[in-house]
Amino acid sequence: MITPGLQGAPDQVDLVVVGLGVTGAGVALDAVTRGLSVLAVDAHDLAFGTSRWSSKLVHGGLRYLANGQVAVAHESAVERGVLMEVTAPHLTRPMPYVVPFDSSVGRLMAGVTRAGMWAGDALRRGARTDLETLPRPRRLTATETLQMAPALRRAGLRGSMMAWDGQLEDDARLVTTIARTAASYGAHVRTRARVLSATGTRVELRDKLTGATRTVTARAVVNATGVWADTLAAEVTLRPSRGTHLVLRGDAVPGLRAAVFCPVPGATNRFVMVLPQPDGTLYVGLTDEPVDGEVPDVPEPTEPEIGFLLDVVSAAFARPLHRADVVGAYAGLRPLLHAEDGSTADLSRRHAVLTGASGLLTVVGGKLTTYRRMAEDAVDAAVAQAGLDAEPCRTARLPLLGAAPRRVLAELEEPVRLVRRYGTDAALVLASAREVSGLGDEELLAPVADGVPVTLAELLFGVTHEGAADVGDLLDRRTRVGLVAADRALAVPAAERALEICAAHR
C-alpha cells in the first residue's frame, strides 16, 4: 500500500529512499526486488516535483547524439526500449512526429535533420528496439505532410521528415505505477513524511498529518529529492533549469495525426514541439532557462517563455496562436549538476551518484527516460557501501503492474481509457470502485464533468490503491485535470465525492 503519514512504518530497514519522484520510486522498486527492506518517503506526494512537469515523452537520445554525447544517447535509446517493450507498454505508445521543411528551413538544415533522424534510427537498432514498436523514419511530400498535420502553413512547404519516438500516457501515472509496484513487492511507501535531517545510516522524519517525529535507522540512505537534493546534501551543487510547456485545446491546431517539431529560427538543433494528447489537448514546449534563487514547490512559467513558444509555433502554422489559446501552462525544474561555465542546456542528460561525508548517497541529474538506470546505479552504490546482501538488479526485465504486450492490451474488454492508463489492472480499477461505492458502471465510468474525461472510478482507485489523501493528489497527480484550471474547477466536486465515499467505506 501507498500510505500518507508514518503510522505503522518500520523503525529500521536496509534502505531509506528520500523522494518519490520517478527516480526515488525507481530506487525503491529496484532495492525491494533485490530482497532489501525499504522505506521510501516524500514530504508531499508521489510525483510532486519535476517528474510531473515533463513533455510526457520517452526520448531516444537523438539530441544528445547531436551534442556528441554518444554514451548518453545510447543509454536513452536502450531505456526507451525497455519501457516500451518490457516494463510499461501499457503506459507508452509509439508517437509519429514530423519536422516540416518550409521557407524558414534551408537545404542545409533539412539535410542535417534527415541525417539526424537516420542516426536516431541507428540508435534504435543499437538498442534492439523492434520496428513494430518504432518504425523507420521517412521523407514525406508536402501533400503527405498536410495529411499528418493539416493546420501547417502551406506557403513554401516543401515536405517534411517523419520519425517515431516514445510517448507516455502521463509522467505522474508512470511514477504512481512504479511506486505501486514497489509496494506490491513489500516496500513501505509513505507520503506526507518530511525528512528533517539525514545521514548515511539514519533519517529523522516528521509525520505531516500528526506532527509526530521519529528516527529511522538504515544500512544506507539514498537522497533522490531532485532539485531539492542540496538541502540534504551540502556537498551537492545544482544549477536548476526551467522547462515550460503550454496546454492548448485540440481545436487550436486542428487535425493533428502526428506531433510537430517546429524549428527554432537561428538554431540548428532546437525545436518547439506540439504534442497531441489522448484527452484532446495539446502540449507545446519547451524552454530551457537557468534559474537562480530558492527552489519553489511549484514553479511558474514566465510570460516571456509563453510568448517565445507561441511565436515559434505560430510561424509554422496557418493560424497564428494567441495568448487566449493557452488554457494552461506548467514549468518544471531540472536538477542539473553545476557546470564551471554556468551552462545548463545539455547537463540534464547526465546523472551521478555522489557520496557525502556521512555516507549519504545522492542521485541527481538525468532525465525521466533513464530513471531505471539511475535507480540501478544508486542501489549498486548503496549495496557496495553498506555491504548489503542483495540480489542482482532485475528491473530491466520486470514489468510494472498492469503491463502486458500491446496485442494483449488491445484484446482487453475494459473501457479504452482505463486500459490506456492502467493496462491489465483496468478490471481491478473498476471492480474496486464498484466495491467501495456500490455504484453501477454507468455512473463510475461517466466523465466527471462536461469536457473532462476523468471518471469517478479512477478517482476512487486513486484513494483506495494509490495513496491519494486530498483533492490535490487526485486532480493534480493521480489524474492531470489540474493542468487546465477551468477543468480542475469542474472536477473538484467529483474528487471530494470520491474522498467522502472512501472515508465512509473504511
C-alpha positions in Angstrom: 0.0 0.0 0.0 1.0 3.6 -0.6 0.1 5.4 2.7 0.0 9.0 3.8 1.8 9.6 7.1 4.2 7.4 9.1 1.8 5.3 11.3 2.9 1.7 11.2 6.1 2.5 9.3 9.2 0.5 10.3 12.0 1.9 12.6 14.8 0.0 10.9 15.3 -1.0 7.3 18.1 -1.9 4.9 17.5 1.2 2.7 15.7 4.5 3.2 14.8 6.4 0.0 14.1 10.1 0.3 11.9 11.5 -2.5 9.2 9.8 -4.5 9.6 11.3 -8.0 10.4 8.9 -10.8 14.0 8.3 -9.6 13.1 7.7 -5.9 10.2 5.4 -6.8 12.6 3.6 -9.2 15.2 3.2 -6.4 12.5 1.7 -4.1 11.4 -0.8 -6.7 15.0 -1.8 -7.6 16.0 -2.3 -4.0 12.9 -4.2 -2.8 13.2 -6.6 -5.8 16.8 -7.3 -4.8 15.5 -8.6 -1.5 16.2 -5.5 0.6 13.8 -3.9 3.2 12.9 -0.5 2.0 11.2 2.7 3.4 10.5 5.3 0.7 9.2 8.7 1.9 8.2 12.1 0.4 7.4 15.3 2.2 4.5 15.9 -0.2 3.1 13.3 -2.6 4.1 10.9 -5.4 5.4 12.8 -8.4 5.1 16.2 -6.6 8.2 17.7 -8.2 9.9 17.7 -11.6 8.6 14.2 -12.6 5.1 15.5 -13.3 6.3 18.5 -15.4 7.9 16.8 -18.3 6.9 16.6 -22.0 5.4 13.2 -21.4 7.9 11.6 -23.8 10.2 8.6 -23.7 13.1 10.1 -25.6 15.5 8.0 -27.7 18.5 10.3 -27.3 18.7 12.0 -30.7 19.5 15.4 -29.3 22.3 14.0 -27.1 23.8 12.3 -30.1 23.8 15.7 -31.9 25.7 17.1 -28.9 28.3 14.4 -29.1 27.1 12.5 -26.0 27.1 9.1 -27.7 27.0 7.1 -24.5 24.1 9.0 -23.0 22.2 8.8 -26.3 22.7 5.0 -26.4 21.6 4.7 -22.8 18.5 6.7 -23.5 17.6 4.6 -26.5 18.1 1.4 -24.5 15.9 2.6 -21.7 13.2 3.8 -24.1 13.1 0.2 -25.5 12.9 -1.3 -22.0 9.9 1.0 -21.1 8.1 0.5 -24.4 8.6 -3.3 -24.8 9.0 -4.7 -21.3 8.3 -2.7 -18.2 5.5 -0.3 -19.3 4.0 -1.0 -22.8 0.6 -0.1 -21.2 1.8 3.4 -20.3 3.7 4.2 -23.5 2.9 4.3 -27.2 4.8 5.0 -30.5 4.5 8.6 -31.4 5.0 9.8 -35.0 6.4 13.3 -35.4 7.1 15.5 -38.4 9.7 18.2 -38.9 8.2 20.4 -41.7 10.6 21.9 -44.3 9.2 25.3 -45.2 10.8 28.5 -46.4 12.5 29.1 -43.0 14.3 25.8 -43.2 17.3 25.9 -45.6 18.6 23.0 -47.6 21.5 22.6 -45.2 19.3 22.4 -42.1 16.9 20.0 -43.9 19.9 17.7 -44.7 21.1 17.9 -41.1 17.6 17.0 -39.9 17.4 14.0 -42.3 20.8 12.8 -41.2 19.9 13.2 -37.5 16.7 11.1 -37.9 18.6 8.3 -39.6 21.2 8.5 -36.8 18.3 8.2 -34.4 17.2 5.0 -36.2 20.7 3.7 -35.8 20.3 4.3 -32.0 17.0 2.3 -32.2 18.8 -0.6 -33.9 21.7 -0.4 -31.4 19.2 -0.6 -28.6 17.4 -3.6 -30.3 14.0 -2.0 -30.3 11.7 -3.7 -32.7 10.5 -2.0 -35.9 6.9 -2.7 -34.9 7.5 -0.5 -31.9 9.3 2.3 -33.6 9.2 2.3 -37.5 12.0 3.8 -39.6 11.9 7.5 -40.5 10.9 8.5 -44.0 10.6 11.6 -46.2 7.1 13.0 -46.8 5.9 15.1 -49.6 4.1 18.3 -48.9 0.7 16.6 -49.6 1.6 13.7 -47.2 2.8 16.2 -44.6 -0.5 18.1 -44.7 -2.4 14.8 -44.2 -0.5 14.3 -40.9 -0.7 18.0 -39.9 -3.4 19.8 -42.0 -3.0 23.1 -39.9 0.6 23.7 -41.1 1.3 26.8 -43.2 1.1 25.7 -46.8 3.0 28.5 -48.4 6.6 27.4 -49.0 6.1 23.9 -47.6 8.4 21.5 -49.4 7.6 18.4 -47.4 8.9 17.0 -44.1 10.7 14.2 -42.4 8.6 11.8 -40.3 10.2 9.8 -37.5 9.0 8.0 -34.3 9.7 8.3 -30.6 8.0 7.1 -27.4 5.2 9.0 -25.7 3.9 8.4 -22.2 0.3 8.3 -21.2 1.3 10.5 -18.4 4.5 11.0 -16.4 2.8 11.1 -13.0 1.0 7.9 -13.8 4.3 6.3 -14.5 5.6 7.4 -11.1 2.5 6.2 -9.4 2.7 2.8 -11.1 6.3 2.3 -10.2 5.5 3.2 -6.6 2.6 0.8 -6.6 4.8 -1.9 -8.0 7.4 -1.3 -5.3 4.7 -1.5 -2.6 3.4 -4.8 -4.1 6.8 -6.3 -3.5 6.9 -5.1 0.1 8.4 -1.6 0.1 6.9 0.8 2.6 5.9 3.8 0.5 4.9 6.8 2.6 3.8 10.3 1.6 3.4 13.4 3.9 6.6 12.3 5.6 9.2 15.1 5.7 12.9 14.4 6.3 14.3 16.8 8.9 17.8 15.5 8.7 19.6 12.6 7.1 23.0 10.8 7.2 24.1 7.7 5.6 22.6 5.5 8.3 19.6 7.4 9.8 16.8 9.8 8.9 14.8 12.0 11.3 11.2 12.2 10.0 8.1 14.3 10.8 4.7 13.0 10.0 2.9 16.0 8.4 -0.5 14.6 9.3 0.1 14.2 13.0 3.2 16.4 13.6 4.9 13.4 15.3 8.6 12.9 14.7 10.6 9.7 14.7 14.0 8.4 13.7 14.6 5.5 11.3 17.9 3.7 11.1 19.1 2.1 7.9 22.1 0.4 6.4 22.1 3.0 3.6 20.1 6.2 2.7 19.6 7.5 -0.8 18.7 11.1 -1.4 16.5 11.3 -4.5 14.9 14.6 -3.9 15.8 16.1 -7.3 16.0 19.9 -7.3 15.9 19.9 -3.5 18.9 17.5 -3.2 21.3 20.1 -1.9 19.0 20.8 1.1 20.0 17.4 2.5 23.5 17.1 0.9 25.5 20.3 1.3 28.3 18.9 -1.0 25.9 18.9 -4.0 25.9 22.0 -6.2 22.9 22.3 -8.5 22.1 24.7 -11.3 18.4 24.2 -12.0 16.9 24.9 -15.4 13.3 25.7 -16.0 11.4 24.0 -18.8 8.0 25.5 -19.6 5.1 23.9 -21.5 1.8 25.3 -22.7 -1.6 23.5 -22.7 -3.9 24.2 -25.6 -7.3 22.7 -26.7 -7.1 20.4 -29.6 -9.0 22.8 -31.9 -6.3 25.4 -31.6 -4.2 23.3 -34.0 -6.9 21.0 -35.5 -6.5 17.7 -37.2 -3.0 16.6 -35.9 -2.3 13.0 -36.6 1.3 13.4 -35.5 3.4 15.6 -33.3 5.0 18.6 -35.0 8.6 19.7 -34.2 8.9 23.3 -35.2 12.4 24.5 -35.8 13.6 27.4 -33.7 14.8 30.2 -36.0 18.6 30.6 -36.0 19.2 27.2 -34.2 20.4 24.0 -35.9 19.3 21.5 -33.2 16.4 23.1 -31.3 12.7 22.6 -31.8 9.4 23.6 -30.1 7.2 20.5 -30.0 3.4 20.4 -30.5 2.3 17.2 -28.9 -1.2 15.8 -29.2 -2.6 14.2 -26.1 -5.2 11.4 -25.8 -7.5 13.6 -23.8 -7.8 16.0 -26.7 -5.4 18.7 -25.5 -2.0 19.7 -27.0 1.2 20.3 -25.1 3.6 22.9 -26.6 7.2 23.0 -25.3 9.7 23.5 -24.1 12.1 26.2 -22.9 15.5 25.9 -21.1 16.1 28.8 -18.8 18.7 28.9 -16.0 17.1 29.5 -12.6 18.6 31.3 -9.6 17.4 31.6 -6.0 15.2 29.5 -3.8 13.5 26.5 -5.4 9.7 26.8 -5.2 7.4 23.9 -4.5 5.6 24.5 -7.8 7.5 26.5 -10.4 5.6 29.1 -12.5 6.0 29.7 -16.3 7.0 33.3 -17.2 5.2 35.4 -19.8 8.4 35.7 -21.9 8.6 31.9 -22.1 5.0 31.6 -23.1 5.4 34.3 -25.7 8.5 32.5 -27.2 6.7 29.2 -27.5 3.7 30.8 -29.2 5.9 32.8 -31.6 7.8 29.7 -32.8 4.7 27.6 -33.3 2.8 30.4 -35.0 5.5 30.7 -37.6 4.8 27.1 -38.7 1.0 27.0 -38.8 -1.6 28.8 -40.9 -3.4 30.3 -38.0 -1.2 32.2 -35.5 -1.6 31.2 -31.9 -2.5 33.8 -29.3 -2.3 34.1 -25.6 -6.0 33.4 -25.3 -5.4 29.9 -26.9 -3.4 29.0 -23.8 -5.7 27.2 -21.3 -2.9 26.0 -19.1 0.8 26.2 -18.6 3.3 24.4 -16.4 7.0 24.5 -15.7 9.5 22.0 -14.2 12.9 22.5 -12.8 15.6 20.1 -14.0 18.1 19.0 -11.2 21.2 19.8 -13.2 24.7 19.4 -11.8 26.6 22.7 -11.8 29.0 23.3 -14.7 32.0 25.5 -14.5 30.8 27.6 -17.5 27.4 28.1 -15.9 25.6 26.5 -18.8 22.5 24.3 -18.4 21.3 23.3 -21.9 22.9 19.9 -22.1 23.6 19.0 -18.5 20.3 17.3 -17.8 21.4 14.4 -19.9 23.9 13.2 -17.3 23.3 11.7 -13.9 25.6 11.0 -11.0 25.6 9.2 -7.7 27.5 11.2 -5.1 28.6 10.1 -1.6 28.6 12.7 1.2 30.8 12.8 4.3 28.2 11.0 6.4 27.8 8.3 3.8 24.5 9.8 2.4 24.1 8.8 -1.2 22.6 11.4 -3.6 21.4 10.6 -7.1 21.0 13.6 -9.2 20.8 14.8 -12.8 19.5 12.5 -15.5 16.0 12.5 -17.0 12.7 10.6 -16.9 13.5 8.1 -19.6 16.6 6.9 -17.9 15.2 6.7 -14.4 15.6 2.9 -14.2 19.3 3.1 -14.9 19.7 5.9 -12.4 18.0 3.8 -9.8 20.2 0.8 -10.6 23.3 2.9 -10.2 22.1 4.3 -6.9 21.2 0.9 -5.4 24.5 -0.6 -6.7 26.3 2.2 -4.7 24.2 1.5 -1.6 24.9 -2.2 -1.7 28.6 -1.7 -2.2 28.9 1.0 0.5 26.9 -0.9 3.2 27.9 -4.4 2.3 24.3 -5.4 1.8 23.4 -8.9 0.9 21.4 -8.2 -2.3 20.5 -10.0 -5.5 21.4 -8.5 -8.9 19.2 -5.8 -10.4 16.2 -7.2 -12.2 14.2 -4.2 -13.1 15.1 -4.3 -16.9 13.1 -7.5 -17.1 10.4 -6.7 -14.5 7.0 -5.5 -15.9 5.3 -2.8 -13.8 1.8 -3.5 -12.5 -0.7 -3.6 -15.4 1.9 -4.2 -18.1 1.3 -6.6 -21.0 2.2 -6.9 -24.6 0.3 -4.4 -26.8 -1.6 -7.3 -28.6 -2.9 -8.5 -25.2 -3.9 -4.9 -24.2 -5.7 -4.5 -27.4 -7.9 -7.5 -26.7 -9.0 -6.4 -23.2 -12.7 -5.7 -22.8 -12.5 -2.9 -20.3 -13.0 0.7 -21.3 -10.2 2.0 -23.5 -9.4 4.9 -21.2 -8.9 2.6 -18.3 -6.7 0.2 -20.3 -4.7 3.1 -21.6 -3.9 4.3 -18.0 -3.9 1.0 -16.0 -3.3 -1.8 -18.5 -4.4 -5.2 -17.3 -5.3 -3.5 -13.9 -8.3 -1.8 -15.6 -10.5 -4.6 -14.4 -9.2 -4.1 -10.8 -9.9 -0.3 -11.0 -13.5 -0.9 -12.0 -14.0 -3.8 -9.5 -12.5 -1.8 -6.7 -14.7 1.2 -7.5 -17.8 -1.0 -7.5 -17.0 -2.5 -4.2 -16.2 0.7 -2.4 -19.0 2.8 -3.8 -21.8 0.3 -4.5 -22.5 2.3 -7.8 -23.1 0.9 -11.2 -20.7 1.1 -14.1 -22.6 3.8 -15.9 -22.0 6.2 -13.1 -18.5 5.1 -12.4 -17.3 5.4 -16.0 -19.1 8.6 -17.0 -16.9 11.7 -17.4 -16.9 13.7 -14.1 -17.9 16.9 -16.0 -18.5 18.1 -19.5 -15.2 18.1 -21.4 -13.4 16.4 -18.5 -12.8 12.7 -19.4 -11.7 11.6 -16.0 -14.0 9.1 -14.3 -15.2 8.5 -10.8 -13.7 5.0 -10.9 -10.2 6.5 -11.4 -10.6 8.9 -8.5 -11.8 6.2 -6.2 -8.9 4.0 -7.2 -6.5 6.9 -6.5 -7.7 6.9 -2.9 -8.0 3.1 -2.3 -4.9 1.9 -4.1 -2.6 4.9 -4.8 -2.5 6.8 -1.5 -4.3 9.9 -2.6 -5.1 12.0 0.5 -6.8 15.1 -0.8 -8.3 16.8 -3.9 -4.8 18.0 -5.0 -3.5 14.4 -5.0 -6.4 13.3 -7.2 -6.6 16.1 -9.7 -3.0 17.3 -9.9 -1.1 14.0 -9.8 -3.3 10.8 -10.0 -5.0 12.4 -12.9 -3.8 15.6 -14.6 -7.1 17.6 -14.7 -5.2 20.3 -12.8 -3.2 21.2 -15.9 -6.2 23.2 -17.0 -7.6 25.4 -14.2 -11.1 25.6 -15.7 -11.3 21.8 -15.9 -10.0 21.4 -12.4 -12.7 23.6 -11.0 -15.3 21.4 -12.7 -13.8 18.2 -11.3 -13.4 19.3 -7.7 -16.9 18.1 -6.6 -16.2 14.6 -8.1 -12.8 14.5 -6.3 -14.5 15.5 -3.0 -17.2 12.9 -3.5 -14.5 10.2 -4.1 -12.8 11.1 -0.8 -16.1 11.0 1.1 -17.1 7.6 -0.4 -13.8 6.1 0.6 -13.9 7.6 4.1 -17.3 6.2 4.7 -16.2 2.8 3.5 -13.3 2.5 5.9 
